[in-house]
């Protein structure tokens, strides 16, 4: 592969002059410009990414850290990030939580990887890092935005959701349909946004006279398999319920699947509500009622804010992201359990 020195030698100019032609920075005579262009064409020269970065002072890359690329949650988020970056001629470098260590160690290693690659800015979305961890990274690299987490030290770089309110909306949806015997498959207790949505859910039930101390709950990992296992445990427990709240759509999908093979009809026998309103929700059988989180709007604003900071652009940035319910067929009026069980 031809180098800038090969181009300079063929054009009979110095390497610095050839570099000025390639970068478009600095002046050269028309005759010199023509010779260098002909040499580039003749040698089929393409500057390496590293060379372009050195010439321009910018890698034209934005780093993204997410815990994993599986299921239906993170793929649309990555797609939205890439869409925005492509609009302005940038590329995405993604690091995942994999390898040795717990989630925190994987997140730290992943972000360190992105920093070492010279990314112009970094987008972080993980519940595995503490506020102190993220603030320590911001001291190293100020060009960073954080999604789904709020830090008082860098409020303008955070794009968060009111997950507590999301939990409240899910509880209200059940209450409006007459459900008072409710079970919960929640996500990991180490996930702050999961804790917030479950707290909001329970608080709203308690405010409406339901004894939440008796509610059946189990903790799973946000995966479809987790929802399936949780539903299996729920049925084996003998707990009487008419409704199930799942802390994300994938666990709701797993639960509905297990109910189906167990002869339990949704929503005739049991209503199910999920969380996030991912593309999966619309195509379940029955289609899933779920808390709609405007993740696409969150992503676009977060990326735009980072681009404004890194490249002095003026792209629009929103700070408020209203949450709502998307009603589909998995939620119906509560069946009558009888006077002894109601």
N, C-alpha and C positions, 0 to 999 in steps of 0.2 A: 504494500500500500504506500502510495506516494506521501511524502511529508512536506511541510512548508519549506524545508531546506531544499528539497528537490525542485519545488516550484521556483524558488529564488535563483537556484543555479541555472535552470533552463531559461529563465527570463533575464539572466545576467544582472540581477539586482541583489541587494542585501536582504537577509531574512526579515529584518525589521520592516523594510519597505513592503515585502510580500505580505507580511502580517497586517500592515495598515490597509492594504487592498482587501484582504479577506474580511477584516473586521469592519471596514467601512469608516474607520476612524483615522483622522489625520489626512494630510493632503499629499498627493503625488501628481506628477505631470501627466497629461493625457497620453503621451507616448509610452511612459512607464506603465500606466494603468492598462493599456492595450496589450503590452507584452506579458504582463502578469496574468491577465485574463486568458490569453492564448495558451500560456503554460499550464494554467489550471485545467483548461479544456483538454489539452493534449495528454496530460497525465491523469485525467479523470480524478483530480484531487478532491477529497472530501475531508474537511477539518474534523478531527475527533471531537467528541463532546468535551473532553478535558481541555483540549486546545481552545475551543470556543469559550469555555468558562474562564480560562485565563485571560483571553483577549477582552471579554466583555465584563468580567467581574461578576457574572451571574451564571448559575448553572441551568437556569430555566426549568428547574425541577422543584416540585412541592412534595414534601414527604408526608405520608399518612400512617399513623399507627392505629390499628384496631386489634382486638384480642384474637379474632379468628375469622376466617372466610368460610363459613358454613351456614346452612339454613337460608332463610329468606329475609333476614334482617339487615345484615351488613352489605349484601350485594347491591341493593338499590342505593344505599348510602355512598358506596364507592363509585357507582355509576354516575350519581349526581355530582360528586366531586370532580370526576374526570371530565364530565360535560362542561363544567364551568372553566376548568383549566384549559381545555382544548379551545375554548372560545378566544382565549388570549394567547394561544400558541405555546402553552406550557405542558409539561409532562408530569405524570404521577409516579412516585416511588412509594411502594407499600411495604410496611413491615408488620408481621403478624406475631401474636403471642405463641411462640413454639420453642421447643428445646428444653433444656434443663431449668429447674427452678420453679417456684410458684408463680402465680399471676403477676405479682409485683416485680419479681426478678425478670420475668419475660418482657414486661412492659419497659422496664429500664433499659434492658439490652436492646430492645427494638428501637427505642428513641435514640439511643447512643449510635446505633447503626445508621439511622437517618442523618444524624448530625455529622457523622464521619463521611457520609457521601456528599457533603457540601450542598444540601438542599437549601434553596433560598428561604423557605419557610416550612413550618411543620404544623400539621393538624393532628390533634390527639383526641381519641375517644376510647376511654377505658375507665372502669370503676375500680381497677386494681391499685391505682396510685393514690396516695394521700395528697392533701393540699400542699404539704411541705415538699413532697417529691416533685410535684409539678412546678412549684415556685422555684425550686432549685434548678430545674431545667430552664426556666424562663430567665434566670440570671445568666446562664450560659448562652442562651439564644432567645432574644426578646421577640423574634418574629415567629410567634407560636399562637395558635388559637386552640381552645379546649371546648369540645362539644359534650353536652349532657352532664355538665358539672359547673358549679358556680364557686369562684374563689374571690373572697373580698379583696385580696391584694391586686388582682388583675381583672376587674369587672368588665372592662371593655374588650377583653380577649376571650370572654366566656359566653357560650351560647347554650343556655340551659332551659329545661322544661319544668313546669310546676307539676311534678308527678304526684304530689299529694292531692292536688285538685283532680288529676286523672283518676285516682282511686275513689275519690268522692263521687265522681260522675258514674263510675261503674256501680257503686253501691246504690245510688239513686235509681239507676235503670232497673235493678232488681226490685227495689222497694216499690217503684211505680207499677210493677207487674205483680205485686202481691207476694213476693218471695220473702220469707223470714227464716227458713231453714237452709242455710247457705254453707258451702264448703269452699276451701281455698287451696289451690296449688300455687304456692309462691315461689319466687326465684331465690337465688342464694342470699343469705343474710349478710354476706360480705359486699353485696352490691347496693350502694346508697340509694339509687333510684328505685330499686325493688322495695327497700325498706319504706321509702316515702309513699309509694303507691298503696302498699298494704296498710300502712298507718292511716292514710286518708280513707281507705275503704272501711276499716274497722271503726274509725271515729264517726263516720257518717251513719253506720249501722247503730252504734251506741247512742247517737243523738236521736235516733228514732225508736228507742226503747228495746233494742235487741241486746240480750246478754252475750257479749262477744267472748266472754271467758269460756263459753261452751262450744264455740265454733270449731269445727274440725279443720285442721291445717296440716299441710306437709310441705317440705322444702325440696325443690328439685333444681335442675341446672339450666333452665330456659330452653332445653332441647325437646324435640318431639317425643323422643324416648322417655324423657323425664315426665312429660304429661301422661303418657301411656302408663308408666309405672305408678304415678301418683293416683290415677283413676283406679287402677287395680287395687292399690292399698285402700283407697276410699271405700270401694265396694266391699272389700273383705272386712272392713271395720264394723259394718253393721250400722253406721251412722245414717240417720234418716235425713234426707236433704231433697230439695227441689231445684237447687241452683248451684252452679259451680263457677267461681271466679278464678281464672288462670292469669298469672302475672305477665304472660305474653301470648301471642297468637300461636306460636309453635307448640307450646304445652297444651293449649286448648285443642289443637289439631290432634295431638296424641290422645287426649282424654276422650274426645268425640269418637275416635277410632275404637278405643277400648269399650266405650259404652255400646257402640254398634254391635261388636262381636259378642257382647254380653246380653244382647236382647233389650237394651235400654234405648228408647227412642228419644232423640233430641229434635224439637223441644217438648214433645208430648209428655214425657216422663220427667225430664230434667232439662233446664235451661243452662246454657253455657255462654259466658262472656269472656272475651280475651282482651288483649292490650297491645297497642301499637298501630293496628290497622295496616299490616303489611300486605303485599300483593296476594299472599297465601289465603288471607281471610275470605276474600270474595269467592274463592273457588272450592271451599270446603263443602261438604254435604252433611248438614245444611250450611249455607253461607253463614259466616260467623258475625254476630254482633260483637263490637269491640270498641275500645277507647281509641279515638283517632288522634294520633300524635303527628303533627305536621313536620315530619322529619326532613322532607325535601326542602321546605322553606328554611329550616334550621341550618341545613348543610349549605345552601346557597348563600345565606347571609354570613355564615362563618368563613366560607372560602372568600367571599367578596371582601370581608374585613381584612383577611390576611393579604390578599392581593393589593388592597389599598395601602397597607403598611409596607409591603415589600417593594412595590413598584410605583408608588405614588399615584395610583389610579383613583377614580371617584365612582366606584361601583356602589349600587344601593345596598344598604345594610338595615335589616329589621332587627328589633330587639324584643318584640312581643310575639308570642306564638300561641294563639288560642287553641285550646284543646276542646274536643267535642266527642259525642257518641255517634258511631255509625251503626244504625240499626239494620240488622238482617234477620234471617229466619231462625237463628239458634236461640232466640229469646222469646218466650211466650208467657201468658198468665200462669201463675203457680197452680199446679193441680191440688185438689183437696186431699190432704193426708188423713183427714178424719179428726174428730175432736180430741182423741187421746194423743195424737202426734203433732197437731198443728202448733 
